[in-house]
């Protein structure tokens, strides 16, 4: 029996851009758009946009401490005292969800939000220029490792700043806004001299 394929809502947009695909944990991921070396250059010299929707995402509300402790070293985007989103590798939510759910107390709600959010990663030295075209929110107000709710291209998003060699901001928006948000962010990235990149280039620069 063939394994069901999980795709980003933006799969058609990636196909139009000439994406070459990899398969991981049942997901189709954009490996690259035809020139991995050029994509690495975009990351190092300009600003890049990648679709990271395939990340596992677990929404935790209420009392957080026991649930987050059970998650171990999984990335935690803590938006408020009573709200966090756990971010893991594609398919990782299948193991993480029952583990976190069992540890969470009665005052917590743990939900698999993998298909509820589309995810974008923006990275590179020209990231501030691209963000200036996208939001009135000041990204400098967010320290590395912190998360918040903020508008990205007039769409409410969960944003998470990463502490990596390259400046990285991940943004997660509701799936129903996927195409509008992608086109808006891509336009800002292109105006800042950047382009789309695949998972291979992003991972090659230390993102995970």
C-alpha positions as CSV (number, residue, x, y, z in Angstrom):
1,X,0.0,0.0,0.0
2,X,1.3,3.4,-0.9
3,X,2.0,5.8,1.9
4,X,-0.3,8.8,1.9
5,X,1.4,12.0,0.8
6,X,1.2,15.1,3.0
7,X,1.6,18.4,1.1
8,X,1.8,22.1,2.0
9,X,-1.2,24.1,0.8
10,X,1.4,25.9,-1.3
11,X,2.4,22.9,-3.3
12,X,1.0,24.4,-6.5
13,X,3.0,27.6,-6.0
14,X,6.2,25.6,-5.5
15,X,5.6,23.6,-8.6
16,X,5.1,26.9,-10.6
17,X,8.5,28.0,-9.3
18,X,10.2,24.8,-10.5
19,X,10.6,23.1,-7.1
20,X,12.4,19.7,-6.9
21,X,10.9,17.6,-4.1
22,X,12.2,15.3,-1.4
23,X,10.0,13.0,0.7
24,X,10.3,12.9,4.5
25,X,8.0,11.4,7.1
26,X,5.3,11.2,4.5
27,X,5.7,14.9,3.6
28,X,6.7,16.4,0.2
29,X,9.3,18.9,1.0
30,X,10.9,21.4,-1.4
31,X,14.5,20.2,-1.7
32,X,15.5,23.1,-3.9
33,X,14.3,25.2,-6.9
34,X,17.0,24.0,-9.3
35,X,20.2,25.6,-8.1
36,X,21.3,24.7,-4.5
37,X,24.5,26.7,-4.7
38,X,22.6,29.9,-5.7
39,X,20.2,29.3,-2.8
40,X,23.1,29.0,-0.3
41,X,24.4,32.3,-1.7
42,X,21.0,33.9,-1.2
43,X,21.0,32.8,2.4
44,X,24.5,34.1,3.1
45,X,24.3,37.3,1.2
46,X,20.7,38.5,0.9
47,X,17.4,37.1,2.4
48,X,15.7,33.8,1.7
49,X,12.1,32.5,2.1
50,X,11.3,28.8,2.7
51,X,8.1,27.0,3.3
52,X,8.5,25.0,6.5
53,X,4.9,24.0,6.9
54,X,5.9,20.3,7.3
55,X,7.3,21.0,10.7
56,X,5.4,19.2,13.5
57,X,3.5,21.7,15.6
58,X,1.9,21.1,18.9
59,X,-0.2,23.8,20.5
60,X,-0.2,23.9,24.3
61,X,-2.6,26.1,26.3
62,X,-3.1,26.7,30.0
63,X,-0.5,25.5,32.6
64,X,2.6,25.0,30.5
65,X,5.5,23.9,32.8
66,X,4.9,20.1,32.9
67,X,4.1,19.9,29.2
68,X,7.2,21.9,28.2
69,X,9.4,19.9,30.5
70,X,8.2,16.7,28.9
71,X,9.1,18.1,25.5
72,X,12.8,18.1,26.4
73,X,15.0,20.0,23.9
74,X,12.2,20.4,21.3
75,X,11.9,24.0,20.2
76,X,9.3,25.9,22.2
77,X,7.8,29.1,20.8
78,X,6.3,30.5,24.0
79,X,3.9,33.3,23.0
80,X,2.4,34.0,26.4
81,X,2.4,32.7,30.0
82,X,-0.4,30.3,29.0
83,X,0.4,29.6,25.4
84,X,3.2,27.9,23.6
85,X,3.8,26.1,20.3
86,X,6.2,23.2,20.1
87,X,8.1,22.9,16.8
88,X,9.7,19.6,15.7
89,X,10.9,17.8,12.6
90,X,8.4,16.5,10.1
91,X,6.4,13.6,11.6
92,X,7.9,14.3,15.1
93,X,4.5,15.3,16.4
94,X,3.3,11.6,16.3
95,X,5.8,10.8,19.1
96,X,5.7,14.1,20.8
97,X,2.0,14.6,21.1
98,X,1.2,11.6,23.4
99,X,4.3,12.3,25.5
100,X,3.4,15.9,26.1
101,X,-0.3,15.1,26.5
102,X,0.4,12.5,29.2
103,X,2.6,15.0,31.1
104,X,0.2,17.9,30.9
105,X,-2.0,18.5,33.9
106,X,-5.8,19.0,34.0
107,X,-5.2,22.7,33.5
108,X,-3.6,22.2,30.1
109,X,-4.9,21.6,26.6
110,X,-2.5,19.9,24.1
111,X,-3.5,19.9,20.4
112,X,-1.8,18.7,17.2
113,X,-1.7,21.9,15.2
114,X,0.5,20.7,12.4
115,X,-2.2,21.2,9.7
116,X,-3.6,24.3,11.2
117,X,-0.6,26.5,10.5
118,X,1.4,27.2,7.4
119,X,5.0,28.0,8.3
120,X,7.6,30.3,6.7
121,X,11.3,30.7,7.5
122,X,13.0,34.0,6.6
123,X,16.7,34.0,6.9
124,X,19.8,36.0,5.8
125,X,21.5,39.3,6.5
126,X,18.9,41.4,4.6
127,X,16.1,40.0,6.8
128,X,15.4,43.4,8.5
129,X,14.9,45.0,5.1
130,X,12.3,42.4,4.1
131,X,10.5,42.6,7.4
132,X,10.3,46.4,7.2
133,X,8.2,45.9,4.0
134,X,5.9,43.4,5.8
135,X,5.1,44.7,9.3
136,X,4.8,47.7,11.5
137,X,5.9,45.5,14.4
138,X,9.5,46.0,15.5
139,X,11.4,42.7,15.2
140,X,14.2,44.1,17.3
141,X,11.8,43.9,20.3
142,X,12.0,40.1,20.1
143,X,15.1,38.5,21.6
144,X,16.6,35.3,20.2
145,X,14.6,32.3,21.3
146,X,11.5,34.3,22.0
147,X,8.1,34.2,20.3
148,X,5.1,36.5,20.0
149,X,2.0,37.2,18.0
150,X,2.5,39.9,15.4
151,X,1.2,41.0,12.0
152,X,3.1,39.7,8.9
153,X,1.7,41.2,5.7
154,X,-1.5,42.2,7.6
155,X,-2.1,38.6,8.7
156,X,-1.8,37.7,12.3
157,X,1.1,35.3,12.9
158,X,3.0,33.5,15.5
159,X,6.6,34.6,15.0
160,X,9.7,33.0,16.5
161,X,13.2,34.4,16.4
162,X,16.0,31.8,16.2
163,X,19.5,32.0,17.6
164,X,21.5,30.7,14.6
165,X,24.6,32.0,12.7
166,X,22.2,33.6,10.3
167,X,19.4,35.8,11.4
168,X,16.2,33.6,11.2
169,X,12.6,34.4,11.8
170,X,9.9,31.8,11.6
171,X,6.3,32.9,11.0
172,X,3.2,30.7,11.3
173,X,-0.2,31.8,9.9
174,X,-3.5,30.0,9.8
175,X,-3.8,27.7,6.8
176,X,-6.7,29.7,5.2
177,X,-4.3,32.6,4.7
178,X,-1.6,30.5,3.2
179,X,-1.5,31.7,-0.4
180,X,-2.1,35.4,0.4
181,X,0.6,35.3,3.1
182,X,3.1,33.5,0.9
183,X,2.7,35.9,-2.1
184,X,2.9,38.9,0.2
185,X,6.1,37.7,2.0
186,X,7.7,36.5,-1.3
187,X,7.1,39.9,-2.9
188,X,8.8,41.6,0.1
189,X,11.7,39.2,-0.1
190,X,12.2,39.8,-3.8
191,X,12.1,43.5,-3.3
192,X,14.9,43.1,-0.8
193,X,17.0,41.2,-3.4
194,X,16.1,37.7,-2.1
195,X,14.5,34.6,-3.3
196,X,12.9,31.3,-2.3
197,X,15.1,28.4,-1.1
198,X,14.5,24.8,-0.2
199,X,15.1,22.7,2.9
200,X,18.5,21.5,1.8
201,X,20.0,25.0,1.7
202,X,18.3,26.0,4.9
203,X,19.5,22.9,6.8
204,X,22.9,23.4,5.3
205,X,23.2,26.7,7.2
206,X,22.3,25.1,10.6
207,X,18.5,25.3,10.6
208,X,16.5,22.4,12.0
